[in-house]
Amino acid sequence: MTLFVRCLLVLLAVFHPPVSARPPAKPATFLLNGELLRLHKEKIQKGDTRLRKALDAVLKTAEKTLSNPAYSVMQKTRNPPSGDKHDYMSVGPYWWPDPTKPDGLPYIRKDGQVNPERSAIPDADNFKKLVQDVQVLTVSYYFTEEERFARRAAELLRVWFLDEATRMNPHLKYGQAIPGITEGRGIGLIDTRGLATLTDAVQLLKSSRAWSTRDEAGMQNWARQFLDWMQTSPIGRDEEDEHNNHGTYYDLQAVALALYTGNQALARQILEQKTTQRIASQLKPDGSQPHELARTLSWNYSLMNLTGFFGLAQLAENVKVDLWTYQTPDGKSIRKAYEWMLPFAEGKKPWTHQQIKALHPEEFAPLRVVAAARFAEPNETPVKEPEDSFFVLTHSLF
């Protein structure tokens, strides 16, 4: 074999790793459909070109992710009120200096308009990047069984959650602060909604040598402490009481963390006692979402909240709770919320609610794919799958 051919084979192995020919195992994921992942991996093994193309695109992203820096709460230049940089902190995105006050304090709210000062404290952005990187790395590991993807994902998780020098303390006391008003709010919990995604990522890592029993024990401990803080602290309980998307995503995080830490009874309790109440309080019988429609970005928030309810319905399947067909006594349901938004996404109705930024109906497409499997009807219009490769491969909504 010539040197050129050997080099070519090495490059092909790096950029197009082979998928194992062994029968794929179903991963024990919570938010992602483990059986769908298993089926897609099996189809790729058998030569499915559409899924292979999607996998190649995801692997290309994963290759770039390998060289991304690790993220940590220690990378901010400002100290939180506690003086401990291990404490996560952020400022509310829609709060601005008051131009009538010399020092701008207290800040005033401009709904839907993000103050660029928020990015001066990088914890929120870094957490989003962490979730994105770990998600693509662990999915790439599952489909290829390439340990390098798992190793990097494990490193990123250890830096953010486990290593003494860089870890985040398991609370959110200083999330979405408002200068001149409060050092932190329950609303700040929306910043960490990606924890639901990370629980699945850790599940995908468990088969790798890169994720040790010590790592798993440490992550379990962190998750239990954070979940306990969510349920018992004044800030956490304040967010639990929200009656819009904040309440929905509180449940999403809490249920995912409960499932990850093996507390299925708590997951079921939240779904049956809290999430069903949110369906009753947040939706109208026709499916509209009045709390989200009152926002200046009414489309974005209606879609975001409905996506959160879809995620909760997916999590509920793990404890045999059926939110897909659940209806309140007066007929409110996730399905009706979906059907209410569908004509606007299809362009059959004009969106007449306030929307201060461009409306992107194509963002509804992932929900249509998931809904087609849950709400299938004989005469339903065929659903065109989104072009996003990660979604095609995983059907992940988050």
Buried (B, 14 or more C-beta within 10 A) or exposed (E): EEEEEEEEEEEEEEEBBEBEEEEBEEBEBBBBBBEBBBBBBBBBBEEBEEBBEBBBBBBBBBBEBBEBEBBBBBBBEEEBEBEEBBBBBBBBBBBBBBEEEEEBEBBBEBBBBEBEBBEEBBBBBBBBBBBBBBBBBBBBBBBBBBEBBBBBBBBBBBBBBBBEEBBBBBBBBBBBBBBBBBBBBBBBBBBBBBBBBBBBBBBBBBBBEBBEEEBEEBBBBBBBEBBBBBBEBEBBEBBBEBEBBBBBBBBBBBBBBBBBBEBBEBBBBBBBEBBBBBBEBBBBEEBBBEBBBEBBBBBBBBBBBBBBBBBBBBBBBBBEBEBBEBBBEEEBBBBBBBBBBBEBBEEEEEBEBBBEEEBEBEBBBBBBBBBBEBBEEEEEEEBEBBEBBBBBBBBBBB
